[in-house]
């Protein structure tokens, strides 16, 4: 009996310590998701009571041409920016893991874009991309390239957003740095004794041991970049010609500009399902290239 009483007390204390997270999850995540699922089958504009419409919102998704365009723009942005961002972050982490002079300064400088508010960053980049006096076009003029209207040409708008996004890689860089500092020195020494040079040690020892961290950053990066919203709202309002009408921006417009909360809820669940499927595929394929020391 005493053992059972002690066990129940431990369980109760565990739930008490976890209570802030549990309450926060239920209030700020589970309840909004449940309400959005309920709204998916309703017509609601905040002004009149909600009315049940069955699968009308879901059927509208298949008839709405902007849904496909928004999904394509979002996927194009995410699948382009994430690999480039991870490659740059990993390269910077490898360089800054070396005993360089002023290493801490460079680490801090590369992390600063992460702590800059998104709104401020969007206005700065909007100015940088200005077709007449933006710094991007000024740099291109040094190489004899004429100015381009980056945010006003459909073919250039998403590449401009990708270029802007890859520089916010401080978080990934810090995670890579932590992983690089945990690579066992004994393995590197053993590879050196076998005649491996710096390049062979990097590809055959360091990179395989870093694949779990690469996989983690890939998952988090894709989930985050599929939710791009504020830069498009501030810099282009989804233009030009809906080229940057990312999915979250389109959901926002339907909910708060067109007052179609039911349809916006259906779109949000569509995006959620797509992200879940992509995440599941990545976990399924991870066994082919992710190496764990315990394997």
C-alpha positions, 0 to 999 in steps of 0.5 A: 500500500505504501508503495502504491501511495508513493507511486500515486503521489509521484504521478500527481506531482508529475501532472502538477509540474506539467500542468502549465504546458497541458493547460497551454496546449489545451487552450492555445492549440487543441481548442483552436484546432477543434474549433477550426475543424468545426468551422470547416463544415460551417459558413461563418462571417463573424456578423451572423450566426454560423450555419452548417454547410456540410462539405461545401467549403471542402468542395470550394477548395477544389474549384478555387484556382488560387488554392493550387497557385498558393500551394505551388508558391509555398512549396516553391519557396519552402523547397528552395529556401530550406536546402540553401539555408541549411547548406549556408548554415552548415558551411558557416558552422564548420568554418566557425568551429575552427580556431579563428581569430574573432570567432565569437564576433562572427558567430554573433554577427551571423545570429543577429538576423534571427533576433531582428523582428520580422516586420523590421526585417521585411521593411529593410529588405523591401528597401534593399530590393527597391528598383531605383535605389535599392542596395541589391541593384547597386551591387549588381551595377558593379558587375554590369547588370542592370537594375531589376524590379525584384518585387514587381516581376512574378518570375523574380519575386519568390527568388527574392524572398528565398534570398532574403530567407537564407540569411536568417540561418543563425538558429540552424548554425548554432544547432550545427555548431553544437553538433560539430563540437560533439563529434568524437575526437577519437573517431577523427584521430582514428581516421587520420591514422588510417590515412584520411585527409581533412576532406575525407574525415569531413565526408566520412566521419563528420557528415554522417554523425551530423545527419541527425541534426541535419534531419532535425533542421530540415524538418523544422525548416520545412514546417516553418517555411510552409507557414511564411506569412508576414514578409509577403503581407508587408512587402508584396501583399501577395503580388505581383500577379499572386506570385507571392500569395503564400498559403497562410496569406491566402488563409488570412485574407479569406478569414479577415478580409473576405470574412469567410472563416469557414473556408479559411478553416478548411484551407488551414486544415488542408495546409496542416494535412500537407505538412503532416504528410510531408513530415511523415515522408521525411521520417519514412525516408530518413532511414536511408541517409540518417545515421545514429551512433546507436545503429 
